[in-house]
Amino acid sequence: MDIKALVLRMTLEEKASLCSGGDFWHTKAVERLGIPATMVSDGPHGLRKQDQQADHLGVNESIKAVCFPAACATAASFDRDLLARMGQAIGDSCQHEGVSVVLGPAVNIKRSPLCGRNFEYFSEDPYLTGKLAAAYIRGVQSRNVGVSIKHFAANNQEHRRMSSSSDVDERTLREIYFPGFEIPVKEARPWTVMCSYNRLNGVFASENPWLLTDVLRKEWGFDGYVMSDWGAVSDRVAGVAAGLDLEMPASGGVNDRKLVAAVREGRLEESKLDEACERILSIVYRFTESARPDTPWDMEAQHLLSAQIAEECMVLLKNGDGLLPLDKSDAVAFIGEFAERPRYQGGGSSHINSFKTTGALEAARGLNVTYARGYDAAADSADDALIAEAVAAAKAARVAVVFAGLPDSYESEGYDRRHMRLPECQNRLIDAVAGANANTVVVLHNGSPVQMPWIGRVKAVLEAYLGGQAVGLATVRVLFGDANPCGHLPETFPKKLSDNPSYLFYGGEPRGTEYREGVFVGYRYYDKKEMDVLFPFGHGLSYTRFEFSNLRLSADAIRDTDTLAATVTVKNVGPRPGKVAVQLYVGRGEGGDVIRPLRELKGFEKVALDSGEARDVVFTLDKRAFATWNTDMRDWCVESGDYTVEAGASSRDLPVSAAVRVEGTVHPPRHYDMNSIFMDIMADPRGREALEPLMAKIGAMLAPEEEGSSASEAITSDMSMAMMQYMPLRGIVSFGGGGLPDGFLDELLEKING
Ligand code: BGC
């Protein structure tokens, strides 16, 4: 299809109208020109295709589909291949249903445990988020179905979500909130991007030219279309000018008419509309020209796939006395409503109408398992009769497994959590059961961290996250040892909410929310503050054990234009086959001017090893692994110095490390004036060259009275050194006691500046 020629044939009205949805879920058709409508649907962990009664909050029913684990869970897999396989399956279902674009993945950073949509998001870490999202996108798009990576950008709370401004400095955006988009845009080329509801530094994302054009297209090379989140458009004309191509769902023609008027009155260039139409149409035809409605959609097979995926995502947080795995002949009590009816997905636009669900109780049929309901999932306060029944069941069994987690009302799109606690009835139940049976295990279903006041009283904890409709199958296989747990936490579990770095500012004030913790999000903060946490980022146990050794680098010194290979040997030294997410972190070591985290994830690889097997895992580090965003240069910049590379199985279990010296090749342009201080000028080779010959003289001019005077006794050498270093150039005049020739300082400055 010659898209440019097609757009040339469109009238102004047709162009304006193509730039908004035909209905809730379709792009517009233009019958005169034979342009077809295409369908988009949520997303992301399954297909939410609505036939009638459309809504964007998952209120009305959609067609029956398969609910895969949500991103909170799949992120815990640390497994790119797994995300790609899930993407392929979802892509197949889209082809089968004629859906051109699936609305996801959602890659916003989990800034606080409170965000209502955390369950849809991957991680507190941008690198993990970006790499896993890219893998998912490659999977979906391998089926010639597009994705809409969302919500661009800095949409990290639900509170006041359609009006609040996320006020974030550029370095923090570049290092924390952008890479989840940047990596997939560059590596997986998503067909579309969805802009977020919020404002970014005061400007709505839907009309932000810096965001949608300068960064997204010009810097990162995005070439698909940008659509609005549902109802995110404020000023449609400003939006088109900024690079927002498609307004969703539709404005009933109101905004289309505004676009026509703006072009007629010379307030909007028609070429901007042409561009938007070209981008929309190129994706419309990319889908329709090779649509494959005959693609089979085997839901039963996908149900099993979803169980396999869930299995790879479960994180064994604690396993005292090696209580898990359980023996199949063990007398086990399953306790808690979630054993029967698991919470396996979150509420809102991602809500899938599962064609079936398998809970743990059903999956354990045939085993020696009893059941007590324990609590009412819809209630907060405890029911004594239910607890008494649970205690009796726990006493009669060798092992008690409590299924706990957040009920729907605690965690959903549309609003944030108010605290980090489980419902009171569940905490009380766990306490009571742990008192009745020393072998108590807790299985958790939640989309982000919860406090665990009972952690010291239970032997084992398995974090199952929101594991999709087949989560029960996976849980039982892990509990009874048919599968070896291999998930790792994609986020830190703090001990309490107030430990979280965004705690003081999260949610913000009516006018906006300031991201004052800057780049210190998640483990970047807890590590620097040397804080105890409940479970660290990257943590995850196994039924086997892994040993790390021999971390070697391809060089001990590089320039930032080189790449560095880091190789580490990992060995399964335990009794059974298993998988581990090998993690690689980079940090700056001592010194340096840039304030930065101690370590940051820069590589990960999920490795499967038989008992006794060892393997070398190789990571390649490039400039970005060492760089920070330099606000003066507005570019990535590596500070020359020593860097530490560490590897292991969690951010706080890094048994091997190595050092490398990295020389930065790009330096911020320097300009000095009378207020520049000696320390900074001397750190610059050109400045040092100009100043050095004069230093003895200047030092004497600035030195205190003669030796032995009371003034000089009060001054330590550290102090006089500091006085010198922090002295501005103009200090020569103030403290030099006069006698400087006219023009001396101006000449000196000229020399220093070259
Ligand atoms: C959500 C999006 C979703 C859209 C369509 C919005 O409310 O923020 O994530 O894709 O609705 O359902």
Boltz pocket constraint, residues with backbone or C-beta under 6 A from the ligand:
constraints:
  - pocket:
      binder: B
      contacts: [[A, 42], [A, 55], [A, 56], [A, 57], [A, 103], [A, 150], [A, 229], [A, 230], [A, 349]]
      max_distance: 6.0
